[in-house]
Amino acid sequence: NKTILDSYVKYLISFGSRPAGSKACQLAGAYIASKFSGFGLDVSVDNWTFFPVRSQNIVATLHGSDTSSDAEFLLSAHYDTRRASIGANDDASGIATILAIAQICSQHYFNYTIRFVALSGEECGLCTDMPGSRDYARKAYDRGDNIVACFDLDVIGFCETEFGSRAVRVYTPIRATWVPLTMQQVCDDYPILNMT
């Protein structure tokens, strides 16, 4: 629903520039956590430090109904921005989409656990830094999380393809070619998107 997505984006950009570690970033994280909680999801705030920056990732969990499986799927986006940007597209658009998906999914049951991960620190220095993502990945590895797939939504507020705004562009490693094939099958079954 465009109105819902617009409302999430507008609220996030109302904080202004949200560099990791800033008060605005902290307030945006609290807003995201409150929305997840309002959907009835289990929410945790994972603090991380990448000296001198201290920030947090917000993780909301929709537990799977198959208690014999530890499989989980991740949807992630980052809510921090560069210092000179309000980040409407990069990446309030991704966070707004994750919030909308979480709101819908929270009303249903799924076999496997779904985690909605709002990351900070994507805009810290070089792309290889990304301390929020790295911290989450390290902790997930240490816990032995059985992550089947991660969908990271970044800069999705516009679309420049022959299909216009009804397109999803997927970049995936060879080992995960089943993901876009499955997505294409879903799009064929429910013809609301075109895939490229």
C-alpha positions in Angstrom: 0.0 0.0 0.0 1.7 3.2 -1.2 0.2 5.3 1.6 1.7 3.0 4.3 5.1 3.0 2.6 5.0 6.8 2.2 4.1 7.2 5.9 7.1 5.1 7.0 9.5 6.9 4.7 8.3 10.3 5.8 8.6 9.5 9.5 12.1 8.2 9.0 13.3 11.2 7.1 11.7 13.5 9.7 14.7 12.6 11.9 16.9 14.2 9.3 20.4 12.9 8.6 20.9 9.6 10.6 24.6 8.8 10.7 25.3 5.7 12.8 25.9 6.7 16.4 24.0 9.9 16.2 20.9 10.8 18.3 18.8 10.9 15.1 19.9 7.3 14.3 19.1 6.2 17.8 15.6 7.8 17.6 15.0 6.2 14.2 16.0 2.8 15.7 13.6 3.3 18.6 10.8 4.1 16.1 11.5 1.0 14.1 11.6 -1.1 17.3 8.3 0.3 18.4 6.7 -0.5 15.0 7.9 -4.1 15.1 6.7 -4.4 18.7 3.3 -3.0 17.7 3.0 -5.8 15.2 3.4 -8.3 18.0 6.9 -9.5 17.0 9.7 -10.4 19.4 12.1 -7.5 19.3 15.7 -7.2 20.4 18.2 -4.3 20.2 21.7 -5.5 19.5 24.4 -3.0 20.3 27.7 -2.8 18.5 30.8 -0.7 18.6 33.1 0.2 15.8 35.4 2.7 17.5 34.5 5.5 18.0 30.9 4.7 16.7 28.4 3.0 18.9 25.0 2.0 17.5 22.5 -0.8 17.3 20.7 -3.2 15.0 17.0 -3.8 15.6 15.9 -7.4 15.1 12.3 -8.5 15.0 11.4 -12.2 15.0 8.3 -14.0 13.7 8.8 -17.5 15.0 8.0 -20.4 12.6 5.3 -22.9 13.4 7.5 -25.9 12.6 9.2 -26.4 16.0 11.3 -29.3 14.5 13.2 -26.9 12.2 15.7 -24.2 13.0 15.6 -22.7 9.5 15.2 -19.0 9.3 14.9 -16.3 6.6 16.1 -12.8 6.9 14.9 -9.5 5.4 17.3 -6.7 6.1 17.8 -3.0 5.3 19.8 -0.2 6.9 18.4 2.8 8.6 21.5 5.0 9.0 22.5 7.6 6.4 25.4 9.6 5.3 25.9 12.9 7.2 24.6 15.1 4.4 21.5 13.0 3.5 18.1 12.4 4.9 18.2 9.0 3.2 14.7 8.7 1.7 15.9 6.3 -0.9 19.1 5.1 0.8 17.6 3.5 2.7 14.4 4.6 4.3 12.8 2.9 1.2 14.2 -0.5 2.3 13.2 0.0 5.9 9.7 1.1 4.9 9.3 -2.0 2.8 10.5 -4.3 5.6 8.1 -2.6 8.1 5.2 -3.1 5.6 6.2 -6.8 5.0 6.5 -7.4 8.8 3.1 -5.8 9.4 1.5 -8.2 6.8 3.4 -11.3 7.8 2.7 -10.8 11.5 -1.0 -11.6 10.8 -0.1 -15.0 9.4 1.7 -18.2 10.3 4.8 -19.6 8.5 6.6 -22.9 8.8 10.0 -21.2 9.3 11.2 -18.3 11.3 11.4 -14.9 9.7 13.7 -12.2 11.0 13.4 -8.6 10.1 16.7 -6.9 10.6 17.1 -3.1 10.6 20.9 -2.5 10.4 22.9 0.6 11.2 26.4 1.3 10.2 26.1 0.7 6.4 27.2 4.2 5.6 30.3 4.1 8.0 33.3 4.8 5.9 34.3 2.2 3.3 31.7 -0.3 2.1 33.9 -3.1 3.6 33.4 -1.6 7.1 29.6 -2.0 7.4 30.0 -2.7 11.2 26.3 -3.3 11.9 26.0 -6.0 9.2 29.4 -7.5 10.2 28.3 -7.6 13.9 25.0 -9.3 13.0 26.7 -11.9 10.8 29.4 -12.7 13.4 26.8 -13.2 16.2 24.6 -15.3 13.9 27.6 -17.5 13.0 28.6 -17.8 16.7 25.0 -18.8 17.5 24.9 -21.3 14.7 21.9 -19.7 13.1 20.6 -21.8 10.2 20.0 -18.9 7.7 18.5 -20.3 4.5 18.4 -16.9 2.7 18.8 -13.2 3.3 17.0 -10.6 1.3 18.7 -7.2 1.7 16.6 -4.3 0.5 18.8 -1.3 -0.4 18.0 1.8 -2.5 14.7 0.4 -3.8 12.7 3.7 -3.9 13.0 4.0 -7.6 13.2 1.7 -10.6 14.9 2.4 -13.9 13.9 -0.6 -16.1 11.7 -1.2 -19.1 9.1 -2.5 -16.7 8.9 0.7 -14.7 8.1 0.4 -11.0 6.7 -3.1 -11.3 10.0 -4.8 -11.4 12.3 -6.5 -8.9 16.0 -6.8 -9.8 17.7 -9.7 -7.9 21.5 -10.1 -7.5 22.4 -13.5 -6.1 25.5 -15.8 -5.9 25.5 -19.1 -7.9 24.8 -21.2 -4.8 21.5 -19.4 -4.3 20.0 -19.5 -7.8 17.0 -21.2 -6.4 16.0 -17.9 -4.7 15.2 -15.9 -7.9 13.7 -19.0 -9.5 11.3 -19.4 -6.5 10.6 -15.6 -6.6 9.8 -15.9 -10.3 7.4 -18.8 -9.6 5.6 -16.7 -7.0 5.3 -13.8 -9.4 3.9 -16.2 -12.1 1.4 -17.5 -9.6 0.5 -14.1 -8.3 1.0 -11.7 -11.3 1.7 -8.5 -9.4 5.4 -8.1 -10.3 7.7 -8.5 -13.2 11.1 -9.9 -12.5 14.4 -9.0 -14.3 
